[in-house]
Amino acid sequence: RRCARCVMNLAVIDTGVFVSGVFWRHEPRLCLKAWLLGIMTPVMTEEILAEYEVALERMKQEQHLTTDTAFWLNTLRTSALWVTPAPFQDQVCRDPNDNKFIEAALGERECYSIVASDRDLTVSEKPFGIDIYTPRQWLGTLTRTQRKRLRG
């Protein structure tokens, strides 16, 4: 059984937030920094990791970036909370490819947050009781002490 503080900070991170956080600054990077500082624990499935890998490589090639993506993926492999997704029958997201993020949150009974920049996800109205935050909104849920750690 996890402590209340840990449970509150379990979150699924959508691909757009993850990729933006790896390559650029601003709110997505602060979300990833929160993970690296132990403020948040990402909830992860094999399908989401595979999508991250493809998207990172595609962005790296398209933008001619030199960022070491292996660090991010390896750290994720060892520090995320790995779950078996809980599939559902009905389409919940406008884009059915985004259902995997909700299925991941449902795979961990105590995960109530998704951090997303994808409009197809952010317009969903609390599916299955899961809050879907933009990076800025999610950062706004942190305590003053947590936000100070991120900025420090």
Secondary structure, DSSP 4 states (H G I P E B T S, - for coil): ---HHHHHTEEEE-HHHHHHHHH--SHHHHHHHHHHTTS-EEEE-HHHHHHHHHHHHHHHHHHT----HHHHHHHHHHHSEE------SS--SSSGGGHHHHHHHHHSTT--EEE---HHHHTS--GGG-EEE-HHHHHHTS-HHHHHHHH-
